[in-house]
Amino acid sequence: MINNRLGETLMILIGSFILATSLYHFHFQNNLSEGGFLGIALLVKNSFNISPSITTLILDIPIILMAGFFLGKRLLINTFIGAVSFSIFYSIIEKTSTVTLHFENHLFIPAILGGVFAGFGLGLILKFGGATGGDDLITILMSKKSNISIGKVYFIFDACILLFSLSYLSWNEVGYTILSVGICAKVTELVYESKYFTKSVSIKTTNGKRLHA
């Protein structure tokens, strides 16, 4: 029987794979930007030529450690699983994928599809107690403290970062990225608040109690 912890980890891994696949094939391949810490890292790369791998590490580590204090050890562990698995999946897909999805003058297509699939993957990760980095933890913490839905916090946070990206991106690219971010935020919220996924991995213990992953 799959226990509660294994079920959680499995769903976080599935969510990470979906997120990595959608971001690479819909966003990266069509020159759409990103929100969150990755968006900040790309901005720093353009301004100071510092590798995003260094910037995201500097941003993630202190936030993850502080958020672990406020949000608990379990979220800290699940965030580590989510962040590492996303990085591994993205690296593998980037190096091995033979699928190319260029939409050129029809950027609304990758913006919509990327938003839907990225939101679904991210929603699964958050639903089962994980995150993909420090920016996710900030969003969770802000949502809990302000009582604003997690989707709205994601959109506000990412949109602010993307506006600064106008320093090196066109209005067209930023506009479609904001559209994708908005869709992603809404889908993330729907999945995060859904009761379906909780029930789908629920298990029954020997004393008759039901646990949820």
C-alpha positions in Angstrom: 0.0 0.0 0.0 1.3 3.5 -0.9 1.7 5.5 2.2 0.8 9.1 2.7 4.3 10.4 2.3 5.1 8.5 -0.8 1.8 9.7 -2.4 2.8 13.3 -1.7 6.2 12.9 -3.2 4.8 11.2 -6.3 2.3 14.0 -7.0 5.0 16.6 -6.5 7.3 14.8 -9.0 4.4 14.6 -11.5 3.7 18.3 -11.0 7.4 19.2 -11.5 7.6 17.2 -14.7 4.5 18.9 -16.2 5.8 22.3 -15.1 9.3 21.8 -16.6 7.9 20.4 -19.8 5.5 23.3 -20.3 8.0 26.0 -19.5 10.6 24.6 -21.9 8.3 23.9 -24.9 5.9 26.8 -24.6 7.8 29.6 -22.9 11.5 29.1 -23.7 11.0 27.9 -27.3 8.8 30.9 -28.0 11.0 33.6 -26.2 8.4 34.2 -23.5 9.9 35.3 -20.2 9.2 34.1 -16.7 8.0 35.6 -13.4 9.2 34.8 -9.9 12.9 34.4 -9.0 13.7 33.1 -12.5 12.4 36.4 -14.0 14.7 38.3 -11.5 17.6 36.1 -12.5 17.1 36.8 -16.2 16.9 40.5 -15.4 20.2 40.3 -13.5 21.8 38.3 -16.3 20.9 41.0 -18.8 22.0 43.8 -16.6 25.2 42.4 -14.9 25.9 39.2 -16.9 25.6 37.1 -13.8 24.5 33.5 -14.4 20.9 32.7 -13.5 22.1 29.6 -11.7 24.0 31.8 -9.2 21.3 34.4 -8.8 18.5 31.9 -8.2 20.7 30.1 -5.6 21.4 33.3 -3.7 17.7 34.2 -3.7 16.3 30.7 -2.9 18.5 29.5 0.0 17.8 32.2 2.6 14.1 32.3 1.7 13.7 28.6 1.9 15.4 28.5 5.3 13.3 31.3 6.7 10.0 30.0 5.2 10.8 26.6 6.7 10.8 28.3 10.2 7.4 29.9 9.6 5.7 27.2 7.5 7.2 24.0 9.0 9.7 21.2 8.3 7.4 19.2 6.1 7.1 22.1 3.6 10.8 22.6 3.7 11.5 19.0 2.7 8.8 19.0 0.0 10.2 22.3 -1.4 13.6 20.7 -1.7 12.0 17.8 -3.5 10.1 20.1 -5.8 13.0 22.4 -6.5 15.5 19.6 -7.2 13.1 17.5 -9.3 12.1 20.6 -11.4 15.7 21.4 -12.1 16.5 17.8 -13.1 13.5 17.4 -15.3 14.1 20.8 -17.0 17.8 19.9 -17.6 16.9 16.5 -19.1 14.1 17.9 -21.3 16.4 20.8 -22.5 19.1 18.4 -23.5 17.1 15.5 -24.9 13.7 16.7 -26.2 13.3 16.6 -30.0 10.0 18.4 -29.9 10.0 22.0 -31.2 7.0 24.2 -30.8 7.6 27.5 -32.5 4.5 29.6 -33.0 6.3 32.8 -34.3 3.5 35.4 -34.9 0.9 33.5 -32.9 2.3 33.9 -29.4 -1.1 33.8 -27.9 -1.1 30.0 -28.5 2.0 29.2 -26.3 0.9 31.9 -23.9 -2.4 30.1 -23.3 -1.2 26.5 -23.5 1.9 27.3 -21.4 -0.2 29.0 -18.8 -2.7 26.1 -18.5 -0.1 23.4 -18.2 2.4 25.3 -16.0 -0.5 26.2 -13.7 -1.7 22.6 -13.6 1.8 21.4 -12.7 2.5 24.1 -10.2 -1.0 23.6 -8.7 -0.2 19.9 -8.1 3.1 20.8 -6.4 1.5 23.3 -4.0 -1.6 21.1 -3.4 0.6 18.3 -2.1 2.7 20.4 0.2 5.6 21.4 -2.0 7.1 24.3 -3.9 9.7 24.9 -6.6 11.7 27.6 -4.8 11.8 30.6 -2.6 9.4 32.6 -4.7 6.7 30.0 -4.2 7.3 30.0 -0.5 6.9 33.8 -0.4 3.7 33.5 -2.3 2.3 30.9 0.1 3.3 32.9 3.1 1.8 36.1 1.7 -1.4 34.3 0.9 -1.7 32.9 4.4 -1.0 36.2 6.1 -3.1 38.4 3.8 -6.0 36.0 3.1 -5.6 36.8 -0.6 -6.0 33.8 -2.9 -2.7 32.2 -3.9 -3.5 32.8 -7.6 -3.9 36.5 -7.1 -0.6 36.7 -5.1 1.2 34.8 -7.9 -0.1 37.1 -10.6 0.7 40.4 -8.7 4.2 39.2 -7.8 5.0 37.9 -11.3 3.5 40.9 -13.2 5.6 43.4 -11.1 8.8 41.5 -12.0 7.8 41.2 -15.7 7.3 45.0 -15.9 11.0 45.4 -15.0 11.8 43.0 -17.8 10.8 45.6 -20.3 14.4 46.8 -20.1 15.4 43.9 -22.4 12.2 42.5 -23.8 9.7 43.9 -26.2 6.2 45.0 -25.1 4.8 42.2 -27.2 6.8 39.5 -25.4 6.1 40.9 -22.0 2.4 41.3 -22.8 2.0 37.7 -23.8 4.1 36.5 -20.9 1.7 38.5 -18.5 -1.2 36.8 -20.3 0.4 33.4 -19.6 1.2 34.3 -16.0 -2.5 35.3 -15.5 -3.7 32.0 -16.9 -1.1 30.1 -14.9 -2.2 31.9 -11.7 -5.9 31.1 -12.2 -5.2 27.4 -13.1 -2.9 27.1 -10.1 -5.6 28.5 -7.8 -8.2 26.1 -9.2 -6.0 23.0 -8.7 -4.8 24.2 -5.3 -8.3 24.7 -4.0 -9.8 21.6 -5.7 -11.0 18.7 -3.6 -10.7 16.2 -6.4 -6.9 15.7 -6.2 -7.0 15.3 -2.4 -9.5 12.5 -2.7 -7.7 10.9 -5.6 -4.7 9.9 -3.4 -6.5 9.4 -0.1 -5.8 6.1 1.8 -7.5 4.3 4.5 -5.6 3.2 7.6 -6.2 0.0 9.6 -8.2 1.9 12.3 -10.6 3.2 9.7 -9.3 6.8 9.5 -8.7 8.4 6.2 -5.5 10.2 5.4 -4.9 12.6 2.5 -1.7 13.2 0.6 
